[in-house]
Amino acid sequence: MNGASILCADGTDTLSEEQISNISRLLSEKRRRKAESYLRRTDRNNCIVAGFLLLIVLYERYGVRYIPPVCEGIRGKPYFSDADFGYFNISHSGCSVCCAAAETCIGVDIQTKVSSPESLFSIAMSQNEIAEICASSDPMMLSAVYWSRKEAYTKYLSSGIDEKIKQYDFSAFKEPCFSYRGLHFFTELNGDTALACCSAEKEYTLKWMHITELTERYQTLLSGN
């Protein structure tokens, strides 16, 4: 399948324990254990939903109803042991979760509004970005946009967050789709949330799902239709 697939869900805090339990049955024991390790209910829900979104994306791209074995690469970046299933990346922030998949390497990040933009100035933002944020009518959202782009890029590179992040300057890009350092970037705003994707793929499909749709997808995967 050509192009990247991006699937997002919000409102994970509204899922009931029964819904989470039903969804988790379709996931691996490893994913369930990871979810149980979180103290906060929102984090547990996000972990389960992230795995479920990956399952949906794989079903839509390859027609499979399972998640292939996942390994950890540099800096813990996950990847499939079977290269036939391509690449994937997941992210969550607040009560929103996203999953992206492609035939080539991909990085994705979702970020709710940054409550204190100044806290990012010294550790993550270039001087141009700081100037744009300070002049913005919505500095909290613009900070989320810049941060999500940087996160998506570093996740693509598997480089992690380090001192180089301030060198990645996204202040000149006002359109949602653009090219930077030979890669394609996509930005989507949804309410108080910013989504960014970084990939060698220029084409993509994106869908935001309300959390109620997850139960419908659960029944689809369960029935095999």
N, C-alpha and C positions, 0 to 999 in steps of 0.2 A: 504494500500500500504506500502510495506516494504522499508526502506531506506529513506534518505533525498533527497529532490528535490531542486536544486539550479539553479536559472535563473538570468542571468546578461545581462545588456544592456549598451552600451556605445554610446557616441555621442549625448546625450540628448539635447545639445545646438543647434543641427542642425534641430530639429523638428520645423515645422512652427506653427503659431498660429492656423491655421485650423486643423492641425494634433492633436495638444494638445486639441483643443476644441472637436474634434470627440472622442478622447480617454476618455476625462473627462466625457462624457455623460454616459459612462458605469459604472462610479464610484458613490459612495455615495455623498450626499450633504456635509457631514462632511469632506470628503477628498477634495472636491473642495474648500470648505471654508478654509481649512488648506493651500492649495496651494496658494490661493489668499492672504493669510496673509504674504507671503514672498515678500520682496522688489525686490530681484534679479530674473531676468527671469530664470536663470539656476536653482535656488532653486525651483521655481514654477514648471518648467518642471520636475525636479527630483521627486518632490512630486507626481505629476500625474503619471509619469512612474512607480514609486514604487508601487502605487496602482494598476496599470494595470498589472504589473508583478505578483502581488499577485493573481489577477483575472485569469491570464493565468495558474499559478501553480494550483490553485483550480480546474480549468476546466480540466487540465490534470490528476490530482489525483482523483477527485471525480465526474467529469462530470457536475459540476454546472456552471452556468453563472452569478453568483452573489457573492458578498462578505458578509458572515454572519456578524451579529453585532459584533463589536470589542469593548472590554473593556480595561481599563488600570490597570495594577497591580502595584507591587512594583516598585518604581522609574520610573513610567510611561511606563513600558514594556507592549506592546499591546498583547492581547490574545483574542481568539474567545470565546464568551459566550456559544457557543455550542461546547462541547468537542469532538464531533464526527468528527470535522474538524481538529483535532490535534493542532499543534503549528506552529507559523511562526515568522520570524524576517526579517527586511529590513534594508538596509544601503545605503548611497550614498556618493560619494566624487568626487569633480570636476564635470565631465560630465558623470560619470558612476554610475549605480544603480544596486543593487542586492536584491534578495528576496530568502529566504530559508524556506522550510516547511518540517515537519516531524511528525510522530505520537507521538514522545516524545519531550521534551523541546529542543530548539535549539537556538544558537546565531551565528550571521553572521556579518562580517564587511568588507567593501571595502575601500581601502585607496590609494590615488595617492602618488607618491614619496614625501617624506618629504623634503622640501627645506632647512630646517635648523635642521639637526639631533641633534645638540647640545642642542636645545631647549627642547628636551625630556629627556635628560640625568638625570637631577635632579628630575624630576617629575614622570618618568615612567619606566626607564630602570635599570636593575640590573647591577652590575659591570661586570659580564661576557658578557652581551649584549653590554655594552658600548665598551668593548675591541674588540668584534667582529665587531661592526660598524666602529670603528676607523681603523681597519685593512682591512676592506672590500674595494674592487675595486669600489663598488657602494654603498656607505654608505646611500644615500637617499632612495634607494630601500629596503635595508636591514632594515632600520628604519621603513619603511612602513610595511614590513613583520611582524616585532615584534609588532608594534603597532596594526595592524589588528588582530593578534592572541590574544593580551591582551583584545582588545575591544570585540571580539567574546566571549571570556571566561567570561568577566564581564557581558556581556549581557545574556549569558546563566544563570549565577548565579543571575542575577537581582541585582547585588551589586553596580553598578555604579563605576565611577572612583574615587578611594580614595588612601590612602597611601599604601594599600596592593598591588597595581598594580606592584610596584617595586619588590615584592617578587615572582612574576610569571616570572620564568626564562625560556625562550624558546631558549637560545643560543645553546643548545646541539642538537637541532633537525634540521638536514640538508635536510631530505627527505620531500616531500610534505604531506605525510600521516604519522601520528604518534599518540601515546596515551600519555596522560598527566593527572595525577591525576584522573585516572579512566574514562576519556572521550576520544573520538576520535576527532582528529583535521585534517583538510584538508587545504592546502594552494595552491593557483593557482596564477601564475603571467601572466598578460596580458598587454603587452606593458609597460607603466609606472604605472600600477595599480596592487596592491596586494589584493587578496581576501582570507579571512580566515573564516572557519566554525568550530563550536564546537558543538558536539552532542553526545548523547549516541549511536546513529546509526553509524554503521561501514560502511554500504553501502550508496552510494549516486549517483545521476546523476547530471551532470553539463552541462549547455549550455550557451555560450556567444552569444547574439543576436546583430547583427548590427541594428541600430535604424530603418532602412528601413523595417526590418522584423516585427516591431510592427504594421505597417499599415496592413500587411497581416494577422496578428493575430487578428487585430481589425475586419477585414472583416469576418474572420472565426467565431468569437464569435457573430457577428451581424447576420450572416446568419443562425447560429445554426448547421453548418455542422461539 
